[in-house]
Amino acid sequence: MLDKDYKLFVGTYSDLDALAHQPYAPIPGKGIYAMTLNREGKLILNETYESLNPAVLIPHSDGKSLYAILETIQDEGDIVRYEISPDGLLAYRDQFKASGRSTCYLALSPNKDAAIVINYWDAIIDVCEVDADGKLGAVIQSFKQYYRPESEWRQVKNREDHWGNRQVGPHAHCAHFWHDWVFIPDLGENAIFQYHWDESTRQLTRETWIEFEAGSGPRHMAMHPELDICYVSNELFNTVCVARLDASEPGEVKPRLIPIQYESTIDNRDNVSYVSEIKLSPDARFLYVSNRGDNSIAIFKVLKDGRLERSGLVPTGGKFPRHFGITPCGKAIIVANQDSGHIRVFDRDIETGALEITDEIQEVPAPNYIRFIGA
């Protein structure tokens, strides 16, 4: 039983042909589904908002607005800003046009006066203004991220080309601020790019990049809230990298992210599977990673020094778990099984980190993202 009812939003794919990848969901979704997970662990649908492929849902830190990132390779991406009402419903506010395609991430600066927008398809990084109300404004900086000489990479032509050649060119995935730096993983370049962040000019300056194992495909990151440690999911190798973060000698240009451990997220490495979401528990004692193909969630215990020890591997009860969300109290997880067209609720033991599937299941077509309000 949960400590209270929780409001959440579920993103879905509404146009499967406009994506870089190929979902095999039975039917497309409609957009954003506003829901409640009540204290008995039951899901209630409150409202549906039609939208084109809202693939990532990121709330402003003030809790009053939500950024819905619309994913498409057919045009430059849009980010729609909604106002969140006290009862967990949405009202359209405004819209921002990105500079690249397959827009997939937004990170607000520490001062909340700028945002980094990531465009996966062409690895274009936008830095834009953000006003006091949270509205995305003028683009301050825009550039393409890569480190290979231009003669050694190419832009994929279409999604069929992308399926078989995901590393012939750069594909940026997300952005994370840490002290005076920003880290941007790139699946195509097998690297995490490191930038210096100037809070006065609100611009990025590239310092270096940290190369990962060839073919591994770094995707997303989770930052430890207390230790100088981060965790990187490697989509193509089905591994998690533990990396030490170094803030010493801040005036020097040197790698600030140092890999120290790799752990597998699946048992059978010969299976076709792709790591997707990576997330720490609210108390940062456990790390969870979903595996698309293996259709499981790997559970890792976080040791005192930040290293990992795998403690479980739990089936998700559906196909292609693209994303999951943990309740703020840590007592439940909701998994979005994209290709099964449903979301499922799991009980979570906050002491052991273990997950147990419940009977609660809600049909949601092509679900791709779970976001609790206040999480």
N, C-alpha and C positions, 0 to 999 in steps of 0.2 A: 504494500500500500504506500502511495506517495504522500508527501507532507501537505500537498495542495493540488488544485487543478493547474495545468500549464497550457498556455496558448502557444501555438506553433504554426509555422507556414511550411507547406510542401511545394517545392517546385516540380514541374513536369515538362516533358518534351511534347510540344504541340505540333511540330513539323519535323518529322524524322529525316526527311530528305535534305534539310538545310544544315545538317550537322557534319562535322569532320569525321565522326565515327558513325557506326551503323547500329543503332538500337534494334533489338528484335522483339520489342514489346508488341503484344497483340494489337493494341490500338493506341493512338496518341492521346496525350492528356489535353486539358483545356488551358492550362496556365498555372496560376497559383491557387492552392487550396488552403484556406484558413481553417484550422482545426483546434480542438481542445483534447488534451489527454487528461482525463479526470483522475482524482485521487485513487479510484478503484482500478486504474490502468486501462480504462476503456476510451476509445477514440470517437470523437464526435465531429462531424463536418459542419462548419458554420457558414462558409461562403466560398464561392469560386470566382476567380478573376481571370478573364481571358487575356492571354499574353503569348507572345511568340517565344517559345523555348526559354523560359526563365530558369537558367541553369545554375545560378548562384544567387543566394539571398543573403545580403549583409546588412545588419542593422547599424545605424549610427550609434555612437557610444551614448548619446543622450536618451536613447530608447524611444524617440518620438518619430523616427522615420526609418524606412527600409529601402535599400538599393537592390533592385532586381536586375541582374545582368542577363541580357537576352543574347543567346548564342546562335550565330549563323555564320556560314562561310559565303553566303550569297551577297553580303553587303557588309559595310562597316557596322560594328555592333552598337547597340543602344543600351543605356543604363536608365531605367525608369525609377524615379523616386516616389515613394508612397508615404503618406502620413499614417501612423499606426494609432488607432483609437484605443482608449482604455479597455474596451471589450475585445480587443484583438482583431479588429477589422481594418481594412485598408481603404485609403482615398488617394487617387492620383494627384501628384503635385507637379512634376515636371520631368523632362527627359534630356539626356546628354548623349551626343553622338561621339563615339570613339574613332580613333584614326586607323584601326585595323580590324580584321575579321576574327570570328570565333572568340569574341571577348569573354574572358573567363574569371577575372578576379579584380577586386578593388581593395586597396589598403589605405586607410586614412593616416595622415601624418600624426605624430605625437601631439602637435598643437591644434589638430583638426582644421587647419587652414589650407590643406592641400591633400590630394589623393593621387595614388599611383594606380593606373588602370592597365591591366595586362591583356594583350590580344594574342592568343595562342597561335593562330594560324600562321601569321607572318611575323611573330615575335616583335611586334611594335609595342613600345613602352610609352605611355602617355603620363605626363604629370600635369594635373589641372588644379585650378583654384577651387577652394571650397569656402562658401561664405558662412556667416555665423549661424544661419538656419540649416546648413547642411547641403545647400544646393551646389551642384558641380558646375563650375564656370569655365572661363577661358583656359585653353591649353597653354601651359607655360613652356613645356618641353616635350618633344616627341622624337623618338629614334628607334632604330632597329637593333635588336640585341643579337650579336654573334661574335665569335672569336676566330673562326676559321677564315683564311683568305677567301675573298668572294669567288675566286675561281674554283674553290674546293667544296662549295655547297650550292644548292639550288632551291628555289621555292617550289613546293609541291603544286601540281597543276589542278588537281581535283581530288575528291575524297577517295576515289579508287586508287589513285597514285599515293595518297597519304597512308592508306591501309598497309601497303607493302613497303613503304619507304619513309618511315616515321622519323628517321634520323639523317636524311639527306640534307636537311636544313634546320635552322633553329625553330624551336617551339617553346616560348616562355610560358610559365604555368601559374605563378603566384608571386607575391611580394611580401616581405616581412621587415618591419623596422626593428632595429636593435641598437640602442645608444645612438652613435653618430653614423650608423651604417644601415644599408638596405641590402637584403639578400633576395635574389630572384633566380629560382631554379629554372633550368632549361632542359626539357626532355630531349630535344633534338641535338643539342650541343654536349650532352652528358656532363653538365657543369652547373655549378651555382655561381652566378655572377655577383660580385661584391661592389657596391657603390658607396661613396661618401654622400651623406645627406646634409645640405646646407639649409638650415631652417630659416635663414634670413632671405635668401634668394628663392627658396623652395625648388631647388634643382639637384639633380643627381650627377655625380662625377664618377665615372668608372675607375676603380682602383685595380682590380684583378679578377680572376675567376678561379674557382677550385674545381679541377677536373675530377669526375667520378669514374668508376670502372666503365670501360668501353661497352656500350650496349645496355647499360643499366637504366637510363632514362629517369633521372630525378624529377619528381612530380610536385609533391606538396611537403610542407614543413609544419612541425609543431614546436613551439618555443616553451621551454620549461620556465615556469613563473618565478622560480627562486634560484635555481642553479644556472651557471653559464654553460648550458647544454641545450642543443636542439636535436630534433629527430626529423630525418628526411626519408620519405617513401620513394623507393625506386620502382617505378611502374613496370618496367620490362623485365627486371630480375626478381621481382617479388621479394624484396629485402627492405629492411629498415636500417638506415645508417644513423648511428649515434655520433654526434659531432660536438667537440668542445669549442666554446666561443671565447675569443681572446680580446679583451678591451685594453690590454697593456700598451703603453707608449702610443697614445692616440694620435700623435702627430706623424707617425710613420705609416708608410703604405706597405702593408703585409697582409697575408691571409688571416682573416678573423674567424674563420670556420675551419676546424681541423677534424676530419673523420677519425674516429677511434675504435669503432665497432660496427660490424655488420651482422644482422640476424635475419634468418629466413622467416617469411610470413606464412608459408605453406609447408606441408610435409613432402609432397611429391613434386619435385622441381621439374619433372618432365611434363606435367599437366600444363595446358594452355590457360594462363590466368594472368590478370593484371591488377596490381595494387591500385586502390582508389583512395578512399578517405583515410586520414590519420588524425587521431585526436587523443589528448590526455584527458583523464578523468578530472572532475572538478578539484579534487585534492592532489592531483598530479602524482598519485602513487601508482597508477596503471596507465598503459598506453594501448590503444586499440587501433587496428588496421583492418580494413575490409578488402577482400580478395574477389575480384570479378572473374568468374570462370571456376575457381575452386569453390565459390559461393560460401564463403566462411568469413568469420571475424577472428583474427589472431589477437590474443591477449598477452600483454607483456607486463611483468612486474618491474617497476622502476626502482633500481637499487639506490643506496645512499649516495653513490658517486654519479648517479644519472645513467649508468649503464643499464642494459636490459636483460631480462631473463624471461623467456617465453613460458607462460603458465597455462595456456589453453588455446584451443582452436575449435570454434563453435559454428556449426552449419547455420546459415541465415534463414532456412526455410523457404527459399526462393532463389531465382536466378539473377545473376549480375547485380550484386549489392553495390550500387554506385556511391551511396552516401549513407550516413547515419548521424543521429543526434543523440546526445546524452542530456537527460534532464538536469537542471541546475542543482537539484538535490543529490544527483548521482545514482538514484535508485532504479532508473529505467533507461533503456536505449530503444530508439525506434530506427529500424533499418529500411531503406528504400530499395526494394528488389526490382530494379528497372524492368527486366525482361519478363517478370512474372506479373507485372501490373498491380502490385500491392505493396503496402508497408506493414511491417510486423513489429510487435512490441515484445521486448525482452526484459525480464527482471534482472537487476544487477545487485550483487552482493557488494556493498561498499567496503567490506573488510578484506575479502579475498579477491575482488575484481571479477569473479565468475559471472557468467551470463546463463540465463535459463529462458528458453523460448516459452511464451505464453500462448493462450488460445486466441488472443486478440489480433485480428487481421482486418485491414481495411483496403478495399479495392480502390486503387488510385492509378490511373493509366500512366505508364512510362514515368514513374517517379524518379527524380534525380537529385533532390536536395531536401534536407530536413533542417529547419532553423527554429529553435525555441526562442521566444521573446525573453530577453533578459539573460541569454546565454551567449 
